[in-house]
């Protein structure tokens, strides 16, 4: 059973991860096992030492955990158009050995296959970032 939304979506909203949690970001929502769930890392975020960040890991191949993905049914659930959200930005640091092409997907939080979907038409390219992160924005 999915947990009902407890937060409100708002313009300027930021997840900083400074509270030491994953701030409601999860994987395997429908029970699929995942070898590498999101974790809160206490140092090395966009501001460097002592700046927390959320680490996501994909293992490649096929099946659970093969793709870089995460879900948030709480503070990021809502009607983006009605709430005046026109873009979503994130700081990224690719610590892997593969270039990434990122998209956003939005779906109604219902059990079973989603019937109301929206997704970014064009992927945003995130090359290997060796020294520092990069802010990407999805319009």
ABEGO torsion letter per residue (X at the ends): XBBBBABBBBBGBBBAGAAGBAGGBBBGAAGBBBABBBBBBABGBAAEBGBBBBBBBBAEEBEBGABBBBBBABAABEBAAAAGBABBBBBBBBABABBBBBBBBBBBBBBEBBABBBBBABBBBBBBBAABBBBBBBX
